[in-house]
Structure formats: C-alpha cells, structure tokens
Amino acid sequence: MNNNPVPNVPIMWRFYLLVVTLSLFAFLLIGKLIYIQFCQNNDSVSLSPEAIIKNVVLEPSRGNIYASDGNILATSIFRYELHWDAMVPSKLSFNSNKKALADSLTLVSGVPSEQILNQLINARNQKNRYWSVAKNISYSEYMRYKNFPIFNKSTYRGGLIVEQQIVREHPLGKIAERTIGYELKGKDGTFFRVGLEGAFSQYLRGNSGLRLKQRIANGQWKPISDSNEKEPTEGYDLHTTIDVNIQDIAHNALLNQLEKFDAEHGTVVVMEVETGAIKAIANLGRTNEGKYSEKYNYAVGETHEPGSTFKLMGMIAALEDKVIDIDTKIETGDGEMLFYGKYKVKDSKRGGYGTITAAKAFEVSSNVGLVKIVYDNYKNNPKQFVDRLYNMGIDKPLGLAIKGEGLPKIPHPSDIDWNGLHLPWMAYGYGVSLTPLQTLTFYNAIANGGEMVKPKFLEEISNFGNIPTKVFSKQILNPSICSKETLEKVRGMMFNVVDKKWGTGYSIKDPLLTMSGKTGTCQLDYTSEVVQYIASFVGYFPADQPKYSCIVVIHRPDKTKGYYGATVAAPVFKSVAKKIFNDIPYQVNIKRSDLNLLTQNSQEFIFKTVPNVTGMLPDAARVKLEKIGFTVILKGEGKVKNQSIKPGVQIKVNQKITLDLS
C-alpha cells in the first residue's frame, strides 16, 4: 500500500497564483507610496498629518481711525467668500431643492437659471467639495445667500462653506489719505508702513486667530467647522485731531488752485495754535492722467528751499542780537546786489525800494533788504547768526510718529562745504531746506506767544470706547523761541504784510477777518535755463487772537498763469481761513430777560444741524444724534450706510432720524 500523499495540482496552482497576486499588489502599493511621497508636485496630498489638516492664521480686525468729530476715517469691514460642498446634502434634499436654489442664485448673479442648475448637477456628479458660490460680498449679501434653499441648512446638512476676509476701507473717500496711510505685508514677511496706519500699527493690528482647515481635492483647503480654534482680537482705535469739515475745506481749496494754475503738486496744513493739533493736512499731486490725488505726504516728507518765508527766521535773529531794530534804515538801492562779481541778488520790484526800514524790507519781501540785514551784520561772525537759528530749534526734525519726515538742512560755518555764499543766500531762504510742516511749526510759535509745540495727529488711543489706553498731550519743543519784545515786533510786521497796501499779502486782506503771514516765492532749477517756482504762504488767523495757523505750498505752477506766493498760494490760505472763521463760535451777551423769552417753548424754536454719521457704528451714531436732541431709529445691521436726513440740514430738535445699516 502506497502511503505517499498525492498532491492536488489545482489547489497548488491557486495557491501560487494568490501569492503572486499579493506580491504584485504589495509592490504596486509600495511604488504608489514612494511616488506620492517623492514624485508628486506640491499640490498633491502628502501622508504627513500637517499636509492634511492645519491651523490657518486669521487676521484680526484692525481698529478704527476716527476724526475729531467721531467720523470714521478708516475701518475694517468683513467681506465674505462662499463655497459649497456638493456632497453634503442628501440625495433627497438636493433633488428636491436644486431648481429652487438655481432660481435663487440667478437673482443675485444674473446667470440663467438653467445654466446654474447644470453647474450644480455637475458639481454633485463630480463630487466637488469646494464649488465657488460668491466672492467679496458684504454681510447683508452673505445673509441673503444664507436664506437660499439648501444653503439655509446647517453646514453639515446644506454644505455652505463661509470664509471671512477683512478689508480696510475709508468711508469718507480720499480725505487725508496719505496721512491716514496703510500697512502692507510683503512676500518676504516685511511690512511697508505709511502714515498713521503704519506709525501706530502695533495698536491697530490686534491679535491673530486660528481656524482649522482640511485639505481636499485640487489643493484647496476647507474649514472643518464653523467655529475658530482661536478667535482673533480686534485692535485699538485711533482718535485723530483731524476735523472733517476743515479737511474738506483745505482739500478743495488746494485742488481748485492746483487745477487753476496747472501746478505739479501742493500741500495745505491747518494747525491749532495752542495745542499743535493738526486739523487738516491735504497733499495732492498730479497723476499720469492729469488729475490730482494723494500720492505722497509732501507736508511731512518733502524738504525744499523755503524762499522768502525763511526771512522771518533771519529777522528774528537780527532783532534778538540787537544788530538792528524795526526802524533801522536799510539801503536797498536799485534792488540788486552782486557777490563775487557774478552771483546776483535781485528784488522783484524793478528799480528796487531805495532806502526803507528793516520792518518794511520784511513787509515788501525785499531780498536785497534781508541780505543786507544779515550779511552786513554777520559776515565777520556767521557762526553767531547760525547758532541763533539753531537755538530756535529749526535745525532739528520734529520727531513725528509718522515715518518719512524730511530732515531740515541749516548750513553751519563748521561744515566742510561752507562757503562765502551761504550766509547771504540763507538770508532770503536759499541753501536751506525745511518741510512745510517744519516751517508751519515755527510760524505757529509766533502765534502761540513764542512757545513752539510739536504737531500732533492723535488725541488718544482707546479700545471699544473704554477709558483711553494712551492720551497725547501737548508737547513743547521750545518754550520760547525769542523774547516777548521781538515777538511783538515780528507779529506787527506779519500783520502789515496782509493789512498794508505795500504788503505782499495785501491782496487777501478781508474786512471781517484779520490775518497775519508771509508770502514766499522760491526759484527751482535756478542753475538751468528753465526756471520753475514754489509759491507759498504761511501765517495765522485771527491776527489778534490766533486760533489756527496754516501753510500753503504749491510746486511748479504754470508760469504763464502766475507763480508768486501772493498770487498762487495766498488765495488758498484766505479761502481756508474764511470758511473756518465762519464756523468759529463767538460769545454773545444776552440780557436775562431776553434769555427767558428765548427759552420759552424752546423746543419749538431751537434748530440743530444734522451731523454726518455715515460709516459710524450704530451705537456711536445714536449717541451722537441723541446728544443734540434727535430721536434715532435703526434699521438693519452693521455700520450706518444712509441717514434719512442729509448732513448739514438744520431741523428742529426731537425729530426722528432713520439710519439704514449694512
């Protein structure tokens, strides 16, 4: 009997086939893993957990920037991007509501309903987990989508994916755009910061949040849930010194003059005398299209030779050193002086002014007169003159928080490149450089009793309207730039520049508003054949009790239309001063008997001007309106988009105002 087993051939072959199949599958799997790990591009799915799920940084909402009257100059608003996970809705839900959803999407997109329906079906068939619904929409628009069929269900039943984006907006348009500024993050992670947005970014920025996202097809990332891992924290608010009404006045006055004289660019700054608060700062430059926009902060960053406005500094130095007095006779001759046989100083008046007082030399802006005052008295000791200028503090930058302040240039005899022309040229504003804001700060000190204060752009920094985190008080740069005696003398001369017929600013004299100041006309490119000009005027008003100081500087006006400071810049100063002056409150004395009569049934007679609350948060707008006696009705959600009564209209108190929010 044979006990050796007989192999079952069919079973053995099946076993071998299974082993071979499993081995091939193993090799294919290993090869696929190697391919995925090392060969696929960056858009492919990696095996590492970080490549499948990650925390995405959520940028916080930056704080608001407010004008002094509560108007919003810059704010962060949410914009929304919507996608749809076509695989989330059940088959029954999708088939029952797809036509209604397509019809709803047609209402907002304008795309035919049949076309959208086909797109929805294709997204479903192709298992699209991130079908684009809408981009860059507002909150109210987002809420409209949220009410559409399918989308009105929860994320886990309807599949609507909502992502927020924060966009910086300026509700009042281009007003003070360069001073408000911005912050941009480059591809290398560095920041480019401009204006207040850049200077105080550490306060405005807030703290970032985190949101968990999952990588899906085509390299796209889908939020895992509606909630964030870490909520972003909103930044602090900046409360500026900018007055919207004054800013609007300055902006339009400058724009009109730039267009009238076809000038290249210009700036206007209005400063509150006592505090140094900047109430308006307009910077306009001509674009390639021939229009004007806020291209650069000329007031802060552009240094230039000031020309005749610098004569005030030289006059103060001479009076302080008592080398002259206002009645000292100055021989200007025929209005020309020659240095080294070829360098000429000329007066604008042909034939010159002859013999005039030092004060009148300033008032008529005689170049020869000021050169004689400075050169004749300091040529043997120029250091005494320049040191006097340095003691006033005009050689130092203002130390502004806003980046990019131009550095002043006041040559000194100790400089290696000092030469014999520096002293006479400085006397009438050449060879020196100042920014418009630096010049204004000095003139503001004359209006402020000699006290030079630092320009300030902010009143306070706060968080959600709570107690201010930081308050910006008046900062004194120089308690006294000169003696009271000298101060009174130069104030008298500056008044005469506008008030007297011979003054270079007489053309802007006004019977209702007293103004003091100094014209400036400075040559540009004076070493070339084509000479251009800078026209300027700087001063303060009212002359007897100064409330505001102001500087106007306009570069490269069309010479055929005019180029003198009195012609080009001074009218802007007057326009700004007059319109501001009309808004300055004045005290009126009323007898008690008359007051009792006026207050009887006061609600019937008292009228109030409706303020502009567009762009404000509803609570802030309501408080502002209720403070002056109006009843406020709010409609909708978000910030104020429209108000039922236009700003500037005078109506009786206790009337209703409706604010539409969005």
Order of alpha helices (4+ residues) and beta strands (2+ residues): alpha-beta-beta-beta-alpha-alpha-beta-alpha-alpha-beta-alpha-beta-beta-alpha-alpha-beta-beta-beta-alpha-beta-beta-beta-alpha-alpha-beta-beta-beta-beta-alpha-alpha-alpha-alpha-alpha-beta-beta-beta-beta-alpha-beta-beta-beta-alpha-alpha-alpha-alpha-beta-alpha-beta-beta-beta-beta
